Amino acid sequence: MIVSCGHDIYQCDDADAFESIMKKILAEKSAEVWISQNGEQDEYPCMALLVNEDNAVLHHFGDDGSCYVSCNGSDQEGFVSFCDGQYEICSYQVISKEVAMTALMDYYLNSVRSNIVQWDQLY
């Protein structure tokens, strides 16, 4: 699995390597991450992760052209800023970093959206 974060690209050949990289990224105050099998542009399925100081949001892009976003099960209004204000994400789509980590490990091991996260289909 290939993890791309900023200008860094990580080749994760096993679950331990992937977990180590993701823990490092989730500890950051701001990150934008793309995760795919081979790192090819327009490769699906893939997962995108945004991280801020306290939270995360996941997007899953399926090989059928679908896009899902993580949901926290609330009806919170408002927005949460990610990547120094580059992205404003609906509050109900924001999940904890711990939940994101579990969902990312599920994705690494099974290449599917995790059941630990509620998902909202965008398209």
C-alpha positions as CSV (number, residue, x, y, z in Angstrom):
1,M,0.0,0.0,0.0
2,I,1.2,3.5,-0.8
3,V,0.7,6.4,1.6
4,S,1.2,9.9,0.3
5,C,1.4,12.8,2.7
6,G,2.6,16.2,1.5
7,H,5.9,15.6,-0.3
8,D,6.5,12.2,1.5
9,I,5.6,8.9,-0.1
10,Y,5.7,5.7,2.0
11,Q,5.7,2.1,0.8
12,C,3.9,0.0,3.4
13,D,4.6,-3.7,2.7
14,D,3.0,-5.0,5.9
15,A,0.4,-4.0,8.5
16,D,3.0,-3.0,11.0
17,A,4.7,-0.5,8.7
18,F,1.3,0.9,7.7
19,E,0.2,1.3,11.3
20,S,3.5,3.0,12.3
21,I,3.2,5.5,9.4
22,M,-0.4,6.2,10.1
23,K,0.2,6.8,13.9
24,K,2.9,9.2,13.0
25,I,0.6,11.1,10.6
26,L,-2.3,11.1,13.0
27,A,-0.1,12.7,15.7
28,E,0.5,15.7,13.4
29,K,-1.5,18.9,13.8
30,S,-2.3,19.1,10.1
31,A,-2.1,16.5,7.3
32,E,-3.7,15.6,4.0
33,V,-3.1,11.9,3.0
34,W,-3.9,9.7,0.1
35,I,-3.8,5.9,0.5
36,S,-3.9,3.5,-2.5
37,Q,-2.6,0.1,-3.6
38,N,0.0,1.3,-6.0
39,G,0.1,5.1,-5.8
40,E,-1.1,5.5,-9.3
41,Q,-3.1,8.7,-10.1
42,D,-6.8,7.9,-10.5
43,E,-6.4,4.5,-8.9
44,Y,-9.5,3.2,-7.1
45,P,-10.4,2.2,-4.5
46,C,-8.5,4.6,-2.4
47,M,-8.8,6.4,0.9
48,A,-8.2,10.1,1.7
49,L,-7.6,11.4,5.2
50,L,-7.5,14.9,6.6
51,V,-6.1,15.5,10.1
52,N,-6.2,18.5,12.3
53,E,-5.0,19.0,15.9
54,D,-7.8,17.0,17.4
55,N,-9.8,15.2,14.7
56,A,-9.9,13.4,11.4
57,V,-12.2,12.9,8.4
58,L,-12.1,10.1,5.9
59,H,-13.2,9.8,2.3
60,H,-13.4,6.5,0.5
61,F,-13.4,6.5,-3.3
62,G,-14.7,3.2,-4.7
63,D,-13.7,1.5,-7.9
64,D,-17.3,2.0,-9.1
65,G,-16.9,5.8,-9.0
66,S,-18.7,6.2,-5.6
67,C,-17.5,8.5,-2.9
68,Y,-18.3,8.2,0.8
69,V,-17.4,10.4,3.7
70,S,-17.1,9.5,7.4
71,C,-19.9,10.5,9.8
72,N,-19.9,10.7,13.5
73,G,-23.7,9.9,13.9
74,S,-24.6,13.4,15.2
75,D,-26.6,16.2,13.7
76,Q,-24.0,18.8,14.6
77,E,-24.1,22.0,12.6
78,G,-21.1,24.1,11.7
79,F,-17.7,23.4,10.2
80,V,-14.3,22.3,11.3
81,S,-11.2,23.6,9.7
82,F,-8.5,21.2,8.3
83,C,-5.1,21.9,6.6
84,D,-4.7,25.4,8.0
85,G,-8.2,26.5,6.7
86,Q,-7.8,24.9,3.2
87,Y,-10.8,22.7,3.9
88,E,-13.9,23.4,5.9
89,I,-15.6,20.1,6.8
90,C,-19.2,19.7,8.1
91,S,-19.0,18.9,11.8
92,Y,-21.1,15.7,11.5
93,Q,-18.3,14.3,9.2
94,V,-15.5,14.7,11.7
95,I,-14.4,11.6,13.7
96,S,-11.8,11.0,16.4
97,K,-8.3,10.2,15.4
98,E,-8.6,6.9,17.3
99,V,-11.7,5.8,15.2
100,A,-9.9,6.9,12.1
101,M,-6.9,4.7,13.0
102,T,-9.1,1.7,13.4
103,A,-10.9,2.4,10.1
104,L,-7.6,2.8,8.3
105,M,-6.3,-0.5,9.6
106,D,-9.5,-2.1,8.4
107,Y,-8.9,-0.6,5.0
108,Y,-5.3,-1.8,4.9
109,L,-6.3,-5.3,5.8
110,N,-9.5,-5.7,3.8
111,S,-9.5,-2.9,1.1
112,V,-13.1,-1.9,2.1
113,R,-14.8,0.8,4.2
114,S,-14.7,0.0,7.8
115,N,-17.9,-0.8,9.7
116,I,-16.5,1.1,12.7
117,V,-17.3,4.3,10.9
118,Q,-20.7,5.5,9.7
119,W,-20.5,6.6,6.0
120,D,-22.5,9.1,4.0
121,Q,-22.5,8.5,0.3
122,L,-21.7,11.8,-1.6
123,Y,-22.0,10.3,-5.1
